[in-house]
Amino acid sequence: MSAPGQLPQTDITSLPADALLLDVREQDEWDAGHAEGALHIPMSEFVGRLGELTERLDDGERVYVVCRVGGRSAQVVAYLLQQGIDAVNVDGGMLAWEQAGKPLVGDSEPAFVR
């Protein structure tokens, strides 16, 4: 739960199993390792590719936004909230995902968080 004026956020352990996960890291970071089933739209391309997210969202569905540690994803969450989209920042990002032992897929074996 967030205090007034703060962005909504959750940690890796509280992430719903069926969460729509949006990864806003750059392509090289995504290629190294990412969560299977996540939607990848780099922050640098986000505004122009917003439609890719809205096409996947059901009415009222929450999107969980992740980057490496949480800074870029927080900026994207703020933008999504301004657009009326229910968005939550994943605290600790993909580094926390990796540290929690959650599975990663990527172009290398083993996949890793860059």
C-alpha positions in Angstrom: 0.0 0.0 0.0 1.3 3.4 -0.9 1.2 6.6 1.1 -0.6 9.6 -0.5 1.4 11.2 -3.2 3.5 8.0 -3.8 3.2 5.7 -6.7 1.5 2.3 -6.1 4.1 -0.4 -5.8 4.4 -4.0 -4.9 7.3 -6.3 -4.2 8.2 -9.5 -6.1 6.7 -11.8 -3.5 3.3 -10.1 -3.7 3.1 -10.1 -7.5 0.0 -12.1 -8.6 0.8 -15.3 -10.5 -1.4 -14.1 -13.4 0.0 -10.5 -13.4 0.4 -8.7 -16.7 4.1 -7.8 -16.4 5.4 -4.9 -18.6 9.2 -4.9 -18.9 10.5 -1.4 -19.9 14.2 -2.2 -20.0 16.2 -1.8 -23.2 16.6 -4.5 -25.8 20.0 -5.7 -24.6 18.7 -6.1 -21.1 15.6 -8.0 -22.3 17.8 -10.3 -24.4 20.0 -11.2 -21.5 17.1 -12.3 -19.3 13.4 -11.6 -18.7 10.3 -13.1 -17.2 8.5 -15.5 -19.5 5.3 -14.0 -20.8 6.2 -10.4 -20.0 5.4 -7.7 -22.5 8.5 -5.8 -23.6 8.2 -2.1 -24.5 11.5 -0.2 -23.8 10.9 3.0 -21.9 12.7 4.9 -24.7 9.9 3.8 -27.2 7.0 3.7 -24.7 4.8 6.6 -25.7 4.9 5.6 -29.4 4.1 2.0 -28.6 1.5 2.5 -25.9 -1.1 0.8 -28.1 0.7 -2.5 -27.8 -0.1 -2.4 -24.1 -3.7 -1.1 -24.3 -4.5 -3.9 -26.9 -3.5 -6.5 -24.2 -5.3 -4.9 -21.3 -8.8 -6.0 -20.3 -11.0 -3.2 -18.9 -9.8 -2.4 -15.4 -6.9 -4.8 -15.6 -3.8 -3.9 -13.6 -0.4 -3.8 -15.2 2.8 -4.4 -13.2 5.7 -2.5 -14.5 9.3 -3.7 -14.1 12.8 -2.5 -15.1 16.2 -3.3 -13.6 15.7 -1.9 -10.1 12.6 0.3 -10.2 13.5 3.8 -11.4 12.4 3.6 -15.1 9.4 1.6 -14.2 8.3 4.2 -11.7 8.4 6.8 -14.5 6.3 4.6 -16.7 3.8 3.9 -13.9 3.3 7.7 -13.4 2.6 8.1 -17.1 0.2 5.2 -17.2 -1.7 6.5 -14.2 -2.0 9.9 -16.0 -3.6 8.0 -18.9 -6.1 6.3 -16.6 -4.5 2.9 -16.7 -4.2 1.0 -13.4 -0.4 0.5 -13.0 1.9 -0.7 -10.2 5.6 -0.4 -9.9 7.5 -3.6 -9.1 9.9 -2.6 -6.3 13.4 -3.9 -6.8 12.7 -4.7 -10.5 14.3 -7.6 -12.3 17.2 -7.7 -9.9 14.8 -8.6 -7.1 13.1 -11.1 -9.5 16.4 -12.8 -10.0 17.4 -12.7 -6.3 14.0 -14.3 -5.5 14.9 -17.2 -7.7 12.1 -16.6 -10.2 12.7 -18.1 -13.7 14.4 -16.1 -16.4 14.4 -16.7 -20.2 16.8 -15.1 -22.6 19.2 -15.4 -25.5 22.0 -16.8 -23.3 22.1 -19.9 -21.1 21.8 -19.3 -18.3 19.7 -16.1 -18.6 20.6 -13.3 -16.3 19.6 -9.7 -15.4 21.7 -7.1 -17.1 
